[in-house]
């Protein structure tokens, strides 16, 4: 059970598909104009993720390596078709609102990415929980964006509660640019919290601190980039690794230099002796 809860935590927080990995941006931008649509899209994707991860993991030893991606697409397409037919039968309003974005779940990079990176290498139960964690993380991201966009753009929550009078709403937020603004603000808030938390841990001596000055001013933050997550921190970890590699190479060169000088001197003496 520890592994299962770890997979859920990983999808919700550590590797959230929307705010950390930045995957599935097409439905994130398109269907989050209202919280209901965002929640429906997230839950639909979650169902497909759980089932596809479970089936692909159970069949991982039967699928030939050379055709694994086409096989994954066939499995995911079958599951998406089943889910879409169920939505048409029982929740036609949601099916109509989401439209073409339900069939596009087949090529969602979150689903194919988890199938390739996790489900094809791990047992079915853990893979199902990995899909559940990633799906819930995706649902959390979409619903958060949908709540902010609907609240600021229409003044309502889930289409029922009027929170802000219509005269004070900003229609830009229910349009396409509003999705980018809200996503940017939410990611910025998350990164600010992570950086503050990492800097606080570094100040307490729990983790080593990496400052911009210590790495030639190349790092984008002053926190502990070795253990935090996100695109910026991943880039920073790469820079730190590159710097460590260069330092190791320089130290090897420095250590080899006296030996090379000694060898050169011995060779010169040998040549001098031969001439004599």
C-alpha positions as CSV (number, residue, x, y, z in Angstrom):
1,X,0.0,0.0,0.0
2,X,2.9,2.3,0.6
3,X,3.8,2.1,-3.1
4,X,0.2,2.8,-4.1
5,X,-0.1,5.9,-2.0
6,X,3.3,7.0,-3.3
7,X,2.1,6.8,-6.9
8,X,-1.0,8.9,-6.0
9,X,1.1,11.5,-4.2
10,X,3.5,11.5,-7.2
11,X,0.7,12.3,-9.6
12,X,-1.0,14.9,-7.4
13,X,2.0,16.9,-6.2
14,X,5.5,15.7,-7.2
15,X,4.9,15.2,-10.9
16,X,1.6,16.9,-11.5
17,X,0.9,16.7,-15.2
18,X,-0.4,20.3,-15.5
19,X,1.7,22.4,-13.2
20,X,5.0,20.4,-13.1
21,X,5.4,18.3,-16.2
22,X,3.3,20.7,-18.4
23,X,1.7,17.9,-20.3
24,X,-1.8,17.8,-21.9
25,X,-1.8,21.5,-22.6
26,X,-4.4,21.3,-25.5
27,X,-7.4,20.2,-23.3
28,X,-6.0,22.4,-20.5
29,X,-6.3,25.5,-22.6
30,X,-9.5,24.5,-24.5
31,X,-12.0,23.0,-22.0
32,X,-11.3,25.0,-18.8
33,X,-13.6,27.9,-19.6
34,X,-15.9,26.5,-16.9
35,X,-15.2,24.4,-13.9
36,X,-17.8,21.7,-14.8
37,X,-16.2,21.1,-18.2
38,X,-12.7,21.0,-16.6
39,X,-13.9,18.5,-14.0
40,X,-15.6,16.3,-16.5
41,X,-12.6,16.3,-18.8
42,X,-10.2,15.5,-15.9
43,X,-12.4,12.6,-14.6
44,X,-12.8,11.2,-18.1
45,X,-9.1,11.2,-18.6
46,X,-8.6,9.7,-15.2
47,X,-10.8,6.7,-16.0
48,X,-9.0,6.1,-19.3
49,X,-5.6,6.5,-17.6
50,X,-6.4,3.9,-14.9
51,X,-7.8,1.3,-17.3
52,X,-5.1,1.8,-20.0
53,X,-2.3,1.5,-17.4
54,X,-3.8,-1.6,-15.9
55,X,-4.4,-3.3,-19.3
56,X,-1.0,-2.3,-20.8
57,X,0.8,-3.5,-17.6
58,X,-1.1,-6.8,-17.7
59,X,-0.2,-7.3,-21.3
60,X,3.4,-5.9,-21.2
61,X,5.1,-9.3,-21.7
62,X,2.8,-10.2,-24.6
63,X,3.3,-7.0,-26.6
64,X,6.3,-7.1,-29.0
65,X,8.8,-4.3,-28.4
66,X,8.8,-3.2,-32.0
67,X,5.0,-2.5,-32.1
68,X,4.5,-1.3,-28.5
69,X,3.4,2.2,-29.4
70,X,0.8,1.2,-32.0
71,X,-0.4,-1.4,-29.5
72,X,-0.8,1.2,-26.8
73,X,-2.8,3.4,-29.2
74,X,-5.2,0.6,-30.1
75,X,-5.8,-0.2,-26.4
76,X,-6.3,3.4,-25.4
77,X,-8.5,4.1,-28.5
78,X,-10.7,1.1,-27.5
79,X,-11.1,2.4,-23.9
80,X,-11.8,6.0,-25.0
81,X,-14.5,4.7,-27.4
82,X,-16.1,2.8,-24.5
83,X,-16.0,5.9,-22.2
84,X,-17.4,8.2,-25.0
85,X,-20.3,5.9,-25.6
86,X,-21.1,5.8,-21.9
87,X,-21.0,9.6,-21.8
88,X,-23.3,9.8,-24.8
89,X,-25.7,7.5,-23.0
90,X,-25.7,8.9,-19.5
91,X,-24.2,12.4,-19.6
92,X,-25.0,13.8,-23.1
93,X,-24.6,17.4,-22.0
94,X,-21.0,16.8,-20.9
95,X,-20.3,14.8,-24.1
96,X,-21.6,17.7,-26.1
97,X,-19.6,20.3,-24.2
98,X,-16.3,18.5,-24.5
99,X,-16.9,17.6,-28.1
100,X,-13.8,16.6,-30.1
101,X,-11.6,16.6,-27.0
102,X,-12.9,13.3,-25.8
103,X,-11.6,11.4,-28.9
104,X,-8.4,13.3,-28.7
105,X,-7.7,11.6,-25.3
106,X,-6.3,8.8,-27.5
107,X,-3.2,10.9,-28.4
108,X,-2.9,12.6,-25.0
109,X,0.8,12.6,-24.2
110,X,0.0,12.0,-20.5
111,X,-1.6,8.6,-21.3
112,X,1.0,7.5,-23.8
113,X,3.8,8.8,-21.6
114,X,2.7,6.9,-18.5
115,X,2.1,3.7,-20.6
116,X,5.6,3.9,-22.0
117,X,7.5,5.1,-18.9
118,X,5.6,3.2,-16.1
119,X,2.9,0.8,-17.1
120,X,5.1,-1.2,-19.5
121,X,7.7,-1.8,-16.7
122,X,5.6,-2.3,-13.5
123,X,2.9,-4.6,-12.1
124,X,-0.8,-3.9,-12.9
125,X,-1.9,-2.7,-9.5
126,X,0.9,-0.2,-9.1
127,X,0.3,0.9,-12.7
128,X,-3.4,1.4,-12.0
129,X,-2.6,3.6,-9.0
130,X,0.0,5.5,-11.1
131,X,-2.8,6.2,-13.6
132,X,-5.1,7.2,-10.8
133,X,-2.5,9.6,-9.3
134,X,-1.7,11.2,-12.7
135,X,-5.4,11.4,-13.5
136,X,-6.3,13.1,-10.2
137,X,-3.4,15.5,-10.7
138,X,-4.6,16.3,-14.1
139,X,-8.2,16.8,-12.8
140,X,-6.9,19.0,-10.0
141,X,-5.0,21.2,-12.5
142,X,-7.9,21.5,-14.9
143,X,-10.5,22.2,-12.2
144,X,-8.3,24.8,-10.6
145,X,-7.8,26.7,-13.8
146,X,-11.6,26.2,-14.7
147,X,-12.6,27.7,-11.3
148,X,-10.5,30.8,-11.7
149,X,-11.5,31.3,-15.3
150,X,-15.2,30.9,-14.6
151,X,-15.1,33.0,-11.5
152,X,-13.3,35.9,-13.1
153,X,-14.9,35.6,-16.5
154,X,-18.5,34.8,-15.6
155,X,-18.7,35.4,-11.9
156,X,-20.1,32.0,-11.2
157,X,-18.9,28.7,-9.6
158,X,-19.8,25.4,-11.4
159,X,-22.4,27.3,-13.4
160,X,-24.8,27.6,-10.4
161,X,-23.6,30.1,-7.8
162,X,-23.3,33.7,-8.8
163,X,-20.3,35.0,-6.7
164,X,-19.3,38.2,-8.6
165,X,-21.9,40.4,-10.3
166,X,-21.9,40.3,-14.1
167,X,-21.0,44.0,-14.3
168,X,-17.6,43.3,-12.6
169,X,-16.6,40.2,-14.6
170,X,-13.7,40.2,-17.1
171,X,-14.8,38.4,-20.2
172,X,-11.1,37.9,-21.3
173,X,-10.7,35.1,-18.8
174,X,-13.3,32.9,-20.6
175,X,-11.5,33.4,-23.9
176,X,-8.4,31.7,-25.1
177,X,-5.9,34.2,-23.7
178,X,-7.5,33.9,-20.2
179,X,-6.3,30.2,-20.0
180,X,-2.7,31.3,-20.5
181,X,-2.9,34.1,-18.0
182,X,-4.5,31.8,-15.3
183,X,-2.1,28.9,-16.0
184,X,0.9,31.3,-15.8
185,X,-0.2,32.8,-12.5
186,X,-0.9,29.4,-10.9
187,X,2.5,28.0,-12.0
188,X,4.2,31.2,-10.8
189,X,2.5,30.9,-7.4
190,X,3.5,27.2,-7.1
191,X,7.1,28.0,-8.1
192,X,7.3,30.8,-5.5
193,X,6.0,28.4,-2.8
194,X,8.5,25.7,-3.8
195,X,11.4,28.2,-3.9
196,X,10.5,29.6,-0.5
197,X,10.2,26.1,0.9
198,X,13.5,25.0,-0.6
199,X,15.3,28.2,0.7
200,X,13.8,27.7,4.1
201,X,15.0,24.0,4.2
202,X,18.5,25.2,3.0
203,X,18.6,27.8,5.8
204,X,17.8,25.2,8.4
205,X,20.6,23.1,7.1
206,X,18.4,20.2,6.0
207,X,19.6,20.4,2.4
208,X,22.6,22.1,0.7
209,X,21.8,25.5,-0.7
210,X,22.8,26.5,-4.3
211,X,22.9,30.2,-4.9
212,X,23.0,32.1,-8.2
213,X,26.4,33.5,-7.2
214,X,27.8,30.1,-6.5
215,X,27.1,28.9,-10.0
216,X,28.2,32.0,-11.9
217,X,24.8,33.6,-11.9
218,X,23.3,31.0,-14.2
219,X,20.7,29.6,-11.9
220,X,17.1,30.9,-12.1
221,X,16.5,30.5,-8.4
222,X,18.4,30.5,-5.1
223,X,16.7,27.4,-3.6
224,X,17.7,23.8,-3.5
225,X,17.5,22.9,-7.2
226,X,18.8,19.4,-6.5
227,X,15.6,18.2,-4.9
228,X,12.8,20.4,-6.2
229,X,10.7,19.9,-9.4
230,X,9.5,21.7,-12.4
231,X,11.0,22.8,-15.8
232,X,13.1,25.6,-14.3
233,X,14.5,23.4,-11.5
234,X,15.2,20.6,-14.0
235,X,17.2,23.0,-16.1
236,X,19.0,24.2,-13.0
237,X,19.9,20.6,-12.0
238,X,21.3,20.1,-15.5
239,X,23.5,23.2,-15.1
240,X,24.7,22.0,-11.6
241,X,25.5,18.5,-13.0
242,X,27.3,20.1,-16.0
243,X,29.3,22.3,-13.6
244,X,30.2,19.3,-11.4
245,X,31.3,17.4,-14.5
246,X,33.5,20.3,-15.6
247,X,35.0,20.6,-12.2
248,X,35.8,16.8,-12.1
249,X,37.5,17.0,-15.5
250,X,39.5,20.0,-14.5
251,X,40.7,18.3,-11.3
252,X,41.7,15.2,-13.3
253,X,43.7,17.4,-15.7
254,X,45.3,19.2,-12.8
255,X,46.3,15.9,-11.2
256,X,47.7,14.6,-14.5
257,X,49.7,17.7,-15.3
258,X,52.7,17.0,-12.9
259,X,52.9,13.4,-14.2
260,X,53.0,14.6,-17.8
261,X,55.7,17.2,-16.9
262,X,57.7,14.5,-15.2
263,X,57.3,12.2,-18.2
264,X,58.3,15.0,-20.6
265,X,61.4,15.7,-18.5
266,X,62.4,12.1,-18.4
267,X,62.0,11.8,-22.1
268,X,64.2,14.9,-22.7
269,X,66.9,13.5,-20.4
270,X,66.7,10.2,-22.3
271,X,67.1,11.9,-25.6
272,X,70.0,14.0,-24.3
273,X,71.7,10.8,-23.0
274,X,71.2,9.1,-26.3
275,X,72.8,12.0,-28.2
276,X,75.8,12.1,-25.9
